[in-house]
């Protein structure tokens, strides 16, 4: 039977560490501040933003939620970002993704002060990740995945890892973390053009699935004893469910769990870690702003 990696429990452990750091900063006259910008009325985005703001309040962080209408212009969003860049009470800036189609998200990311880019998407922070410069900010989801592997006792050093997905949000930074001196793994990044994908995955001691395809990774793609991190969260229709749908990951959980040594569930696996690592990055930004 595989070990279920409890993301909620690990996230609470990370946040408990954050409480001590927040208090140390406050003792020195600094309250970490996070600003979250929401453009439009996307229901899922509103939920995510609300949960981030509530978590800041629970932990005693200063937070600002800035909501712009769905028809906001690029100039409107850039003006808000510039104001936040100049606000000394704000140490971290997050513009909730995805924005409406008229907004150039790449340009918005590049406009954020890299020292406040707690999402870790600014080119300067991407470069620092590749260079293993500890002053940079690592994207929250892959950073959370690394912490989950550590807490589960999964040995990454010398392991063969396969990351399925090559996005800048998860796949690429995840690969960089696994191959860094922190991870010391041998990494293959697989994607939609990978030949013999199942065979590639069967070589892996560690699989990280981040492709946004429900239950794509099946038992025949996983070798006995592998560790599996499921980043995906997908809605699938289910007439028997109260809401008419259920949430599943990119991994066919039941059949894969019977075969692997450790696995993250969906929900309750990687998801809770993302907010925890965002808070951690915000604290780091506050600490670096006064060092």
N, C-alpha and C positions, 0 to 999 in steps of 0.2 A: 504494500500500500504506500502510495507516495505521500510525502510531507506537503501539507497545504500551507503555503506561505501567506500568512495573515497580514495583508497590507494595512489594515486598520490598526492592528497592534503595533506594527513597526512605525507607522506614521505618528501614533501617540508617543512613542519613545523619542522620535525626532523632535516633536513639538515640546516634550518635557525638557529636552536639552536646550531648545530655543528659549524657554521661559527663563532659565538661568542666565543666558546670554543677554536677553532683553533687560533683565534687572541690572546686570553689570553695566550696560550702556546707560541706563537711566541714572544709575548712581554717579555716572560721569556727565550727567546733564544732556544726554542724547536719547531721544525716543525714536526708534526706527519708524519710518513713514513709508507707506505704500499707496500709490495712486493707481486706480483701475479705471480705464476709459472704455466705455461701451458705446458703440455707434449702432443705432438701430434697435429693433425690437425682437431679435431672434430669441425664442423662448429658452433654448438650451444655454445660450450665452448669458441670459439674464440670471438663470439658476447658478451658473458657474461664478459669475461676478458676485452675486449675493452671498454665496458660500465663502468666497475669499474675504469679503468685507466683514462678515460675521466672525470668521476665524481671527482676523486682526483685532476685533473688539474683545474677543475672549482672552487673547494673549496680551492685551494692553498696548498694541501697536497703534500709532497714528495712521489713519487711512482716509483717503478721499475717493469717492465714487463720482465720476463725471460721465453723465449720460448725454449723448448727442442724438439728434433725430436721424432717422434712416436716410433722409435726403441731405445730410451734412456733406459739405464739400471737402475736397482734399485740403484746401487752405484752412478750413475750420479745424480739422483734426491736427494739422501741423501747428496751428496756433496754440492749441491746448498742450501739445507735446512740448513746445518751446517754453510755455509758461511753467510747466512742471520741471523741465530741465533747470530752470532758474530758481525754483522754490527750494530753499534750504531745509525745509521741514520734510521734503519728500526725498527718500533715498532709492526707492524703486518705482519704476513706471512699467505698467503692463497695458497694452492696447488689446482688448479681447478679440480673438480671432474666431470666425472669419468676419471681416467687416463687409458692408454692402459693396456691390460690384463696382461702384464709381470710385472706390478708394483703392489707391495703389499701396498695398500692404508692405511691399518691400521698401518703398520710399519712407513710409512711416517708421518702420523698424530702424532704418538708417538715420532717421532724424533724432532718435532717442539718444541721449547722452550714454555712451557705453558704460560709464561708471554707475548708471542707474538702470541698465538693461538687465533686470533680474530674470527675464525670460531666456537670456543667453543667445539671442538670435542676431544681434548686431555683428557685422563682419569682423569687428575688432575682437569680440568675444569668441567667435568661431575660430579665429586665428590663434587666440590664446589657448583654446582647447587643444587644437592641433599641436601647438608648441609646448603643451603641458605647463603653461604659465598659470600658477595657482591664483593669481590676482583676477583672473577672468571669471565670468559666470557661466556655469554649465546649464544647458536646458533642463528644466525641472523633471520631466518624465524619465529620460535616460539616467539622470542622476539618482532618481528614486529607484530605478531598476537595479542599479549597482548596489545601493544600500540593501535592497531586498535580498539579493544574492549573498551579500556579506552576512546579513542577519540569519539567513537560512543555513549558513555554513557551507555554501557551495564554493568550491575551490575554482577560481578562475585562472590562476597561474598555471600555464602549461596546457590549459584546456583548449579543445577545439570548439569554437563558438560560431553559430550561424545566426545572422541577423536577417530576418525576412522583411524587407522594406528599406528604402533609401531616402526617406524624407529628411529635410533639414531639421524637422521637429524631433524626430526620434531616431530613425535608422542610421543616418550618418554620424551624429554625435554618440550614439550607442556604440557603434563600431570603434570610434576613436577612444572611448573610455575603456572598452574591453582590451584594446591593443596597447593602451598606455602602460606606463610602469605601475599604475594602480591596478590594472587588470592582468597584464602579462599573458593574455590569451592569443591564440592564433585565430584570426577572424575571417570569415567569408561573409560578404554582403550579397544576399540573394534578392531577386526582384522578378518582375513579370517576364523578363527576357532570359532568365536563367534556365539553361538546359538541364534536364534530369533533376529537377528541384527536389523530388522525394529522396533521390540517392544522395544529393548534397546534404540534406537535412539529417539523414540517417548516420552521417559521420559525426554529428555534433554531440559534444558533451553538454552544451548549453544552447538552447534555442530561444531567441527573442523574436516573437511574432508581432509585427507592427505594420500590417498591410490594409486593414480596414475591410477585410472580407470574412463574413461570419463563418466560424467553424472550418476554416480552410485547412488548418494543420490537423491531420488525422493520424491515428495510431501507426499506420504503415510508414509514416514519415519520421517516426521517432524511435531511436534505439532504446533498448532496455537501460534504465538507470539514468537517463538524461534529465537535466533540469530545464524546465520550460517557464519562460516569463511571457505572459499574454498581455500585450499592451492594448489590444483591440477592445472596442466597446461598440456593439452593433445592435440595432433593434431588429428583431424578426417577428413576424406576425404569429400570434398564438391566441386563437379564439377562446381557449380555456383560461387564459390569464385575465385578471380583472380589468387591466388597461388595454387588452386586446393585443398586447405584444410582450415579449420578454427580452432581456438583455443577454447577449452572448458575446464571447470574445472571438478572437481570430483562431482559436484552438477549440477542437471538438473535445470539450473538457472531460466528459465521463470516460471516453475510450482512451484518451491520452493519459489521464491521471492513473489509470490502472497499470501503466507501463513505465512511467517516469519516476525519478527519485524525489522530485520536488516540483511544485506547480503553483502558479498564482490563479485564484478564482476570478471570475467576472460576474458580478461586481465584487468589490472588497479586496482586490489585489493591488494592481498598480495605481488605480484611480486615487485612493486616499493619499498616496505618496506625493502626487503632483503638487497639491496645495502645501503640504509639509515642506517640500523642498523650495517652493516659492517663498515661504516665510523665512526659511534658512538663508536663502539668497539675499532677501531684503535686510536681514540682520548683518550679513557679511558686507553689504553695500554701506550700511550705516557705520559699521566698524571701520571700513576703509576710508570713509569720508573724513574721519577725524584722526587717522593715523599718519 
